[in-house]
Amino acid sequence: MQTSRKQNREIHILNFIRSACHANDTASALTARIQRHTLVCVQKVALSANESKALRFIRNSLARVKSPSIREIQTELGYRSPRSAAVIVERLVSLGHIARKADGRLRVVQDLPDSDTHARTVLVPLVGQVACGTPFLAEENFEALIPVSTALAKPGHRHFLLRAAGDSMDAAGINDGDLMLVRQQPTADSGQYVVALIDDRATVKEFHRSSGTVVLKPRSKSNAHRPIILNSDFRIQGIVLATIPANDLELI
């Protein structure tokens, strides 16, 4: 009799555990379905004009390597109170378009939707003369902010524009006065055109790495230009993605 009671208790315990596991699996599946449904609903929520404007401003500010403050967003939107701008920011957070980092800075999670009739752009800094001792992309080095299609300046990377000077790369189609769209990164593959900061001056050359050295080769129709040989700890500023001819830049 005691053995039978013991077996019954064990069976009861096992059934309880199975029920609990089933309930947990059901809850997990339900949670996942709710999350997917919530995500779909969030993606379908249309932004107001001011919400779209705020998101563009935040995105463009981040492109300049700067997270905007609530007061800067307030000024951009023309609000009298920073509270109104804060409400817009929290709304964008709740919709999943932006998020806050641990240090409080903002980051874009979901950009504005693509449109068949409107190109989407991001403001890219045009770097001018580089002051001695300042970072290459320091704000004081910016001459202008130029809108560039996100099809070229893809989100998730930092970009800048640089004006070509001289004829050291004219055989590669980069002529004096052209603008180059550059993706900021510290490494490159051999054969890519890179921006290097040498003696506080930016130069563009073809990158080659060989046996502990880096060679920056000109691609010029003139024999006056010579390769630049650097040591192995050399770091580049970025790689050239596209060139905009000087003839197309009369208004820039």
C-alpha positions as CSV (number, residue, x, y, z in Angstrom):
1,M,0.0,0.0,0.0
2,Q,2.8,2.4,0.9
3,T,4.6,1.6,-2.3
4,S,1.4,2.3,-4.3
5,R,1.0,5.7,-2.6
6,K,4.6,6.5,-3.2
7,Q,4.2,5.7,-6.9
8,N,1.1,7.8,-7.1
9,R,2.9,10.8,-5.6
10,E,5.7,10.4,-8.0
11,I,3.3,10.2,-11.0
12,H,1.5,13.2,-9.7
13,I,4.8,15.2,-9.4
14,L,5.8,14.1,-12.9
15,N,2.5,15.2,-14.3
16,F,2.8,18.5,-12.5
17,I,6.3,19.1,-14.0
18,R,5.1,18.2,-17.5
19,S,2.2,20.7,-17.1
20,A,4.5,23.4,-15.9
21,C,6.9,22.8,-18.8
22,H,4.1,22.9,-21.3
23,A,2.7,26.1,-19.8
24,N,6.2,27.7,-19.9
25,D,6.6,26.6,-23.6
26,T,3.2,28.0,-24.4
27,A,4.0,31.3,-22.6
28,S,7.3,31.6,-24.5
29,A,5.5,31.0,-27.8
30,L,2.8,33.5,-26.9
31,T,5.4,36.1,-25.9
32,A,7.2,35.6,-29.3
33,R,4.0,36.0,-31.2
34,I,3.2,39.2,-29.2
35,Q,6.6,40.6,-29.9
36,R,6.3,39.9,-33.6
37,H,2.8,41.4,-33.7
38,T,4.1,44.5,-31.8
39,L,7.0,44.9,-34.3
40,V,4.6,44.8,-37.2
41,C,2.3,47.3,-35.6
42,V,5.2,49.6,-34.8
43,Q,6.4,49.5,-38.4
44,K,3.0,50.4,-39.7
45,V,2.6,53.5,-37.5
46,A,3.0,56.6,-39.6
47,L,5.2,59.4,-38.2
48,S,3.9,63.0,-37.9
49,A,5.7,65.7,-39.8
50,N,7.5,66.8,-36.7
51,E,8.4,63.3,-35.7
52,S,9.9,62.7,-39.2
53,K,11.7,66.0,-39.0
54,A,13.1,65.1,-35.6
55,L,14.3,61.7,-36.8
56,R,16.0,63.3,-39.9
57,F,17.7,65.8,-37.6
58,I,18.9,63.1,-35.2
59,R,20.2,61.0,-38.1
60,N,22.0,63.9,-39.7
61,S,23.5,65.0,-36.3
62,L,24.8,61.4,-35.8
63,A,26.4,61.5,-39.3
64,R,28.5,64.4,-38.0
65,V,29.5,62.2,-35.1
66,K,27.4,64.1,-32.6
67,S,24.3,63.0,-30.7
68,P,21.9,66.1,-30.5
69,S,20.7,67.4,-27.2
70,I,17.0,68.0,-26.4
71,R,17.5,71.7,-26.7
72,E,19.1,71.3,-30.1
73,I,16.1,69.2,-31.2
74,Q,13.8,71.9,-29.7
75,T,15.5,74.6,-31.7
76,E,15.3,72.5,-34.9
77,L,11.6,71.9,-34.5
78,G,10.8,75.5,-33.5
79,Y,9.3,74.5,-30.1
80,R,9.2,77.0,-27.2
81,S,9.7,74.3,-24.6
82,P,12.3,71.5,-24.4
83,R,9.6,69.4,-22.9
84,S,7.8,69.2,-26.3
85,A,11.0,68.0,-27.9
86,A,11.5,65.5,-25.2
87,V,8.0,64.1,-25.8
88,I,8.9,63.7,-29.6
89,V,12.1,61.9,-28.7
90,E,10.3,59.5,-26.3
91,R,7.7,58.9,-29.0
92,L,10.4,57.9,-31.5
93,V,12.0,55.6,-28.8
94,S,8.6,53.9,-28.1
95,L,8.1,53.4,-31.8
96,G,11.5,51.7,-32.2
97,H,13.0,54.3,-34.5
98,I,15.7,55.4,-32.0
99,A,17.2,54.1,-28.8
100,R,19.4,55.5,-26.0
101,K,22.9,54.2,-25.4
102,A,24.1,53.6,-21.8
103,D,25.7,57.1,-21.8
104,G,22.4,58.7,-22.8
105,R,23.3,59.4,-26.4
106,L,20.9,58.5,-29.1
107,R,21.2,56.0,-32.0
108,V,19.0,55.4,-35.0
109,V,17.5,51.9,-35.0
110,Q,14.9,52.2,-37.8
111,D,15.2,55.0,-40.3
112,L,12.4,56.6,-42.3
113,P,10.7,54.3,-44.8
114,D,12.0,54.3,-48.4
115,S,9.8,56.1,-50.9
116,D,9.5,55.5,-54.6
117,T,9.2,59.2,-55.3
118,H,11.5,60.8,-52.7
119,A,15.3,60.1,-52.4
120,R,16.5,59.8,-48.8
121,T,19.7,61.7,-48.0
122,V,22.0,62.2,-45.1
123,L,24.2,65.3,-44.4
124,V,27.9,64.5,-45.0
125,P,30.6,66.9,-43.9
126,L,32.9,68.4,-46.5
127,V,36.4,68.4,-44.8
128,G,38.6,71.4,-45.6
129,Q,42.0,72.2,-44.2
130,V,43.0,70.0,-41.3
131,A,44.3,72.0,-38.4
132,C,47.5,70.6,-36.8
133,G,46.9,68.4,-33.8
134,T,43.1,68.1,-34.3
135,P,41.3,64.9,-35.3
136,F,40.7,64.6,-39.0
137,L,36.9,64.8,-38.6
138,A,36.9,67.5,-35.9
139,E,34.0,69.9,-36.5
140,E,36.3,72.8,-37.0
141,N,37.6,71.2,-40.1
142,F,34.1,71.1,-41.8
143,E,33.5,73.5,-44.6
144,A,29.9,72.5,-45.3
145,L,27.3,69.8,-44.8
146,I,26.2,68.3,-48.1
147,P,23.1,66.0,-48.6
148,V,24.2,62.7,-50.1
149,S,21.9,59.8,-51.0
150,T,21.8,57.0,-48.4
151,A,22.2,54.6,-51.4
152,L,25.8,55.9,-51.5
153,A,26.5,56.9,-47.9
154,K,24.9,53.8,-46.4
155,P,23.7,53.9,-42.8
156,G,25.9,52.2,-40.2
157,H,29.1,53.9,-41.4
158,R,30.6,57.4,-41.1
159,H,31.3,59.3,-44.3
160,F,32.9,62.5,-45.3
161,L,33.6,64.4,-48.5
162,L,37.0,65.6,-49.5
163,R,38.0,67.9,-52.4
164,A,40.8,66.5,-54.6
165,A,43.8,68.7,-55.2
166,G,46.4,68.2,-58.0
167,D,46.8,65.6,-60.7
168,S,48.3,62.7,-58.8
169,M,45.2,60.5,-59.3
170,D,43.9,61.8,-62.7
171,A,44.6,58.5,-64.4
172,A,42.1,57.0,-62.0
173,G,39.5,59.5,-62.9
174,I,40.0,61.7,-59.8
175,N,40.8,65.2,-61.1
176,D,41.7,68.5,-59.4
177,G,38.6,70.0,-57.7
178,D,36.5,66.8,-57.8
179,L,34.7,65.8,-54.6
180,M,35.4,62.3,-53.2
181,L,32.9,60.5,-51.0
182,V,34.9,58.6,-48.4
183,R,33.8,55.9,-45.9
184,Q,35.8,56.3,-42.7
185,Q,37.7,53.2,-41.7
186,P,41.2,52.4,-40.5
187,T,42.0,49.5,-42.9
188,A,41.9,48.8,-46.7
189,D,42.6,46.1,-49.2
190,S,45.4,46.4,-51.7
191,G,44.3,48.3,-54.8
192,Q,41.7,50.4,-53.0
193,Y,42.0,54.2,-53.1
194,V,42.5,55.6,-49.6
195,V,42.7,58.9,-47.8
196,A,45.9,59.2,-45.8
197,L,46.8,62.0,-43.4
198,I,50.5,62.7,-43.8
199,D,52.2,65.7,-42.2
200,D,48.7,67.1,-41.3
201,R,47.7,67.1,-45.0
202,A,45.2,64.7,-46.6
203,T,46.3,62.8,-49.6
204,V,44.6,60.2,-51.8
205,K,46.6,57.3,-53.3
206,E,46.2,53.7,-54.2
207,F,46.9,51.5,-51.2
208,H,49.3,48.5,-51.2
209,R,50.7,46.5,-48.3
210,S,53.8,44.4,-48.7
211,S,56.3,42.8,-46.3
212,G,55.9,45.1,-43.3
213,T,55.5,48.3,-45.3
214,V,52.7,50.3,-46.8
215,V,53.1,51.8,-50.3
216,L,50.7,54.6,-51.4
217,K,50.9,54.8,-55.2
218,P,49.9,57.7,-57.4
219,R,47.8,57.0,-60.5
220,S,48.8,59.9,-62.6
221,K,49.4,60.7,-66.3
222,S,52.4,62.7,-65.1
223,N,55.7,61.1,-64.1
224,A,56.3,63.8,-61.6
225,H,54.6,61.9,-58.8
226,R,56.3,59.2,-56.7
227,P,55.0,56.5,-54.4
228,I,55.0,57.2,-50.6
229,I,56.5,54.4,-48.5
230,L,55.3,54.2,-44.8
231,N,55.8,51.8,-42.0
232,S,53.5,48.9,-41.0
233,D,51.7,50.8,-38.2
234,F,50.3,53.3,-40.7
235,R,46.6,54.0,-40.4
236,I,44.3,55.3,-43.1
237,Q,41.4,57.7,-42.7
238,G,39.0,56.0,-45.1
239,I,38.4,54.5,-48.6
240,V,37.1,56.4,-51.6
241,L,33.6,55.2,-52.6
242,A,32.7,57.6,-55.3
243,T,33.9,60.7,-57.2
244,I,31.8,63.7,-58.1
245,P,33.3,65.7,-61.0
246,A,34.2,69.3,-60.4
247,N,32.0,70.4,-63.4
248,D,29.0,69.2,-61.4
249,L,29.9,71.1,-58.3
250,E,29.3,74.7,-59.3
251,L,26.8,75.3,-56.5
252,I,28.8,73.5,-53.8
